[in-house]
Amino acid sequence: MQVEQFTPSNYEDRILKMKKEVTSRPHELCIERAKFFTDSYKTSKNEPQNIRFAKALYHLLTNMTIKIWENEFVVGNRCSKFIGTPLYPEVRVDTLEQDLDLYNNREVQRFLLTEKDKRFLKEEIIPYWKHEEETVKSRFDSYLNSELTDLMLNLLYIVDTNMTNGVGHFFPGHENVLKLGINGLIQKATEKRNDFSKDQEKLDFLESVIIVLEGVQKFIQRFSILAADLAENEPNISRKSELLEISEICSKIVPVSLISIHE
């Protein structure tokens, strides 16, 4: 496959503008992920954990706020804030509760959080994950005796962070996506069901893979629609052309007529 490469004439000014935006905007917390994950988990009790997580991710990808920022051409956001951090209550909720009233006033790594969002976290998110669910952290702690707990506290970053949050050492298999496409991966997972028809654990895993991939398809489709909508009211001819190109590229990921069984 031959890829055409081009460099816009104004790329330097454009990059400098984006850099200025990134470095000047405040850091904020976004509660959308926490909300959508919590909503989904409330409806999937007693289902396998990987299915529950897949459904929560699907719910997030199909409902979260999506943005195409000014000057942006490679699109895709993980939260609703320009410089934002989503929350992961299913991983651990103890530090969220501990830091809730401190985020706005930190001297280092300050995160802005509105009073409305803080109240929602305090009244809806934290109680649920504290009392209704087993988080990754709480499950991890349940395996530790007192000696191991003390050892972990002395090796906090090495042990606690790796076991509960990870430190970004993940390689998500881009080659598989580029080689097979999302539809191809869904087809492969669907065909694999026949190989494991008597192994429920493997069937659950394959089902979770399909759910997540369908969520990714929907996520990309949403950007196609958003880009087209923005292009309609864009007065700058050059930017309008870019938005239409973004829309066209995203629309090719999967047929627009796809209807997911998980909606």
C-alpha positions, 0 to 999 in steps of 0.5 A: 500500500502506497501512502501519499505524504504531504506537508501543509505550507502553514504547518509551523504556525499551526503547530505553534498555535496548538503548542501554545494552547496545550501549555496555556490551558488549565489541567482539569478533571473530567467525570464523564468516564466515571459516570458512564462506567458506573452507569454500565456496571450498575446494569451488569451485575453477576456477569463475567468481569471482562464482559462487564468492562467491555460493556462499560467501555462500549457505553463510554465510547458511544456516549462520551463527549467528542471533540475536534479541536481547532487546527486538529487533523488527527482526531480522537479525545479521551475526555471532554476537557482540552487538557483533561484527565478522566477518572478510573473508579473501577481501578481504585476509589480510595485516592479519589475520595482522599484527594477530592477536596484537594485537587483544586488547591494542589501546588503540584499537579493541580486539577480543576474540578467544579463544585457540581462535579465534586458533589456528583463524585461524592454522592454517586461515584465514590459510594458505589465503588466503595460499597457495591463493587470490588475495585482492582485495588481492593481485590489486590489488597485482599491477597496481601497479609500484613507483612506484604502490605508493609512491604508494598508500602515501602515499594509503593511505585514499583508494586502498587502502581504496576498492579493497580494502574499500570505505568503505560507498558502496553502494546495494543497490537496496532499491526493486527488492526492495520492488517485486518481492520476492525471488521476483520478482527470482529470476524476473526473473534466471531469465527474463533467461537466455534473453536471454544464452544465448550469453554465458557471462559474463552467464549466470554473473552471473545464476546468482550473483544467483539463488544469493545471493537464494536464500540471503537467502530461507533466511536470513529463513526461519531467523529465522521458525523461530527466532522461533517457537521462542523464542515457545514458551518466552517467559513474557512475553505481550507479548514472546511476541506480538512473537516470533510476529509476527516469525515470521509476517512472516518466513514471508511472504518465501517459501513454507516449502516452498522447496527450494534446488538449491544446498544 
